[in-house]
Amino acid sequence: MPHLPRGYSENELMDERTRMWSFRHVATRYLNPFTRLFAGRLPGFGILTHEGRTTGRSYRTPINVFERDGDYVFFLTYGSDVQWVKNVLAAGRCSLRTRGRDVSLVDPELSTDAELRIAPPVVRSIGRLIGMTQFVRMRAA
């Protein structure tokens, strides 16, 4: 069961989009196939494997990820109104390949923080430029 921040309904969170929203189709079609080649090995990147909530199909999404206090944090470049976020929240789990190793993740928690206090300084700066305020935090199973 996903954890929603206090005072937010699921619909309010799912409507969140950043200034990068219109770029997501270009990224999915052209950038993601390229970044899948190396994202599972580099620090700050990973390949998130999740199951479609309606199709049951397995998806592999290259993503930025950071470890904080033993958890894995995914900053939502396009906002929370993207399929991988909805799929992971619905399933309550996913797997991640990062730095050459595989990790099973559980208990997704969607959070909003306009200050992005949990983010590394570079991510915080970029996040402010694109209007990013949300992240998903998960723990290893």
PEHUBEL-V889119 format. One record per pair of residues at least 4 apart in sequence whose C-alpha atoms are under 7 Angstrom apart, sorted by the first residue. I is the first residue (numbers start at 0). GAP is how many residues later the second one is. Records with the same first field share a line. If there is no record, write none. Layout:
I: GAP + GAP
//
This chain:
0: 91
1: 87 + 90 + 105 + 106 + 107
2: 105 + 106 + 107
3: 4 + 105 + 106 + 107
4: 105 + 106
7: 4 + 5
8: 4
9: 4
10: 4
12: 67
13: 66 + 67
14: 66
15: 63 + 64 + 65
16: 4 + 61 + 62 + 63 + 64
17: 59 + 60 + 61 + 112 + 113 + 114
18: 111 + 112
19: 4 + 57 + 58 + 110
20: 57
22: 4
23: 4 + 54
24: 4
25: 4 + 5
26: 4 + 5
27: 4
30: 4
31: 4 + 30
34: 4 + 27
35: 11 + 26
37: 4
38: 6 + 7 + 8 + 23
39: 5 + 6 + 7 + 57 + 58 + 59 + 60
40: 57 + 58 + 59
41: 56 + 57
42: 56
43: 20 + 21 + 22
44: 18 + 19 + 20 + 53
45: 16 + 17 + 18 + 19 + 50 + 51 + 52
46: 13 + 14 + 15 + 16 + 49 + 50 + 51
47: 12 + 13 + 14 + 15 + 46 + 47 + 48 + 49
48: 9 + 10 + 11 + 12 + 45 + 46 + 47
49: 8 + 9 + 10 + 37 + 38 + 44 + 45
50: 5 + 6 + 7 + 8 + 36
51: 4 + 5 + 6 + 35
52: 34 + 37
63: 10 + 11
64: 7 + 8 + 9
65: 6 + 7 + 8
66: 4 + 5 + 6
67: 4 + 5
70: 66 + 67 + 68 + 69
71: 65 + 66 + 67
72: 62 + 63 + 64 + 65
73: 61 + 62 + 63
74: 59 + 60 + 61
75: 4 + 56 + 58 + 59
76: 55
78: 53 + 55
79: 5
81: 4
82: 4
83: 4
84: 4
85: 4
86: 4
87: 4 + 5 + 6
88: 19
91: 14 + 15 + 16
92: 12 + 13 + 14 + 15
93: 10 + 11 + 12
94: 7 + 8 + 9 + 10
95: 6 + 7 + 8
96: 4 + 5 + 6
97: 4
102: 37
103: 36 + 37
104: 33 + 34 + 35 + 36
105: 32 + 33 + 34 + 35
106: 31 + 32
107: 28 + 29 + 30
108: 27 + 28 + 29
109: 25 + 26 + 27
110: 23 + 24 + 25
111: 21 + 22 + 23
112: 20 + 21
113: 19
115: 8 + 17
118: 4 + 5
119: 4
120: 4
121: 4
122: 4
123: 4
124: 4
125: 4
126: 4 + 5
127: 4
//
